């Protein structure tokens, strides 16, 4: 296990753009969101909410006893750095939560601009959910001045669920040491102690770790630059399809605003019954994500991420054309 973990621990930091350790735990990313709050937020949190997972981060902070102020963007948009700067000038906070790729809407926030906005607020940490970006989008933790970055195995890393990851800046680790109520399983200070021994702080999910080791090797062979370019090309295929005349005739659109569309997932607004449309696609051999939360009845989500290809996405879009034709009155 130490040999396996040594390979995993060496390969993960470049995926997140850091020289700091990346800790691995058995469990969902929701646990790492709670870890980020328990270990990175003293008492007052500014939550940037651009969809369901930004709201989840805010609710986790509240469940951990923090005072939370929400800065909310309309569906399909993201919170601007100017809005963040203004909020920081008019309120006192010690942490900001943000979602890099908002899985519920298909939007991608400019987290580097958030880091710049926080540059003059040295006591405010930036805590980032990168669940749907790590492995499919360039994540530059250090260059973008992110203090805590968390992710999971089941999205752009193209693995089964069951593993989650967290990385902390030196500032964040110093903050964690000060906080008295970190718990145990989610304590990054304890994770660091086990990392230094080449172990995990809890019982390891051994099959998933073997899968992660193999997948990180495959990603290295493809190369991150090529992997990110492939994700951009898959997204472009969806965006081009949604913009053509046939899709417009069917009443299909892209929820995310142009300029903030994510390379890993697209949320499509569809006419009629989105649940029925998902069923029609399933009958044709394709599985797409149902709309999330309040968007469940009006959208579907295409996860063009992980090991998928432009060719596969094109086949899905052909099936979607066909399904939309059947769904039409």
Secondary structure, DSSP 8 states (H G I E B T S, - for coil): -HHHHHHHHHHHHHHHT-SS-EEEEES-HHHHHHHHHHHH-SSEEEEEESSHHHHHHHHHHHHTT-EEEEEE--TT----HHHHHHHHHSS--SEEEEESEETTTTEE--HHHHHHHTTT-TT-EEEEE-TTTBTTB---TTTTT-SEEEEESSSTT---S-EEEEEE-HHHHHHHHH-S---STT-HHHHHHHHHTTS-SS---HHHHHHHHHHHHHHHHH-HHHHHHHHHHHHHHHHHHHHSHHHHHHT-EESS-TTSB-SS-EEEE-SS-HHHHHHHHHHTT---EE--GGGTTTEEEE---TT--HHHHHHHHHHHHHHHHHH--
